[in-house]
Amino acid sequence: GVRAMVERIKGACGNVISPEKLVDAALDAMGAIAVSDDTRSTLVEFASRSKETGGNGTPPDGAADERAGQMLQMVAATAEFQRE
């Protein structure tokens, strides 16, 4: 379940996960949820704050998994997901 969604997000984002790509991939992985502009902005802001990269711009081992998992939790907490 969740492991497959994390792998799907990582596959969609490639090696460098931008906050916007991370949000879009997580929303898609959770069932193509449509969220308000305010909710999307909040998710992108969260993704921007939690950005961890290695020296070459790619996430260190395990960081991509952690970021994807955190984003799935954030999407699950949105009002739009709760209404689904």
RACOR-V266369 format. One record per backbone hydrogen bond with DSSP energy under -1.0 kcal/mol. NH is the residue of the N-H (numbers start at 1). CO is the residue of the C=O. E is the energy in kcal/mol with one decimal. If there is no record, write none. Layout:
# RACOR-V266369
nh->NH co->CO e->E
nh->NH co->CO e->E
This chain:
# RACOR-V266369
nh->5 co->1 e->-1.9
nh->6 co->2 e->-2.6
nh->7 co->3 e->-2.4
nh->8 co->4 e->-2.2
nh->9 co->5 e->-2.4
nh->10 co->6 e->-2.5
nh->11 co->7 e->-2.4
nh->12 co->8 e->-2.0
nh->13 co->9 e->-1.8
nh->14 co->10 e->-1.7
nh->22 co->18 e->-2.6
nh->23 co->19 e->-2.3
nh->24 co->20 e->-2.6
nh->25 co->21 e->-2.6
nh->26 co->22 e->-2.3
nh->27 co->23 e->-2.7
nh->28 co->24 e->-2.2
nh->29 co->25 e->-2.5
nh->30 co->26 e->-1.6
nh->31 co->28 e->-1.6
nh->33 co->27 e->-1.5
nh->40 co->36 e->-2.5
nh->41 co->37 e->-2.5
nh->42 co->38 e->-2.2
nh->43 co->39 e->-2.5
nh->44 co->40 e->-2.7
nh->45 co->41 e->-2.4
nh->46 co->42 e->-2.3
nh->47 co->43 e->-2.6
nh->48 co->44 e->-2.2
nh->49 co->45 e->-1.9
nh->50 co->46 e->-1.8
nh->54 co->58 e->-4.0
nh->57 co->54 e->-1.8
nh->63 co->60 e->-2.1
nh->66 co->62 e->-2.2
nh->67 co->63 e->-2.9
nh->68 co->64 e->-2.4
nh->69 co->65 e->-2.5
nh->70 co->66 e->-2.6
nh->71 co->67 e->-2.3
nh->72 co->68 e->-2.2
nh->73 co->69 e->-1.9
nh->74 co->70 e->-2.2
nh->75 co->71 e->-2.6
nh->76 co->72 e->-2.3
nh->77 co->73 e->-1.1
nh->78 co->75 e->-1.5
nh->82 co->78 e->-2.0
nh->83 co->79 e->-1.6
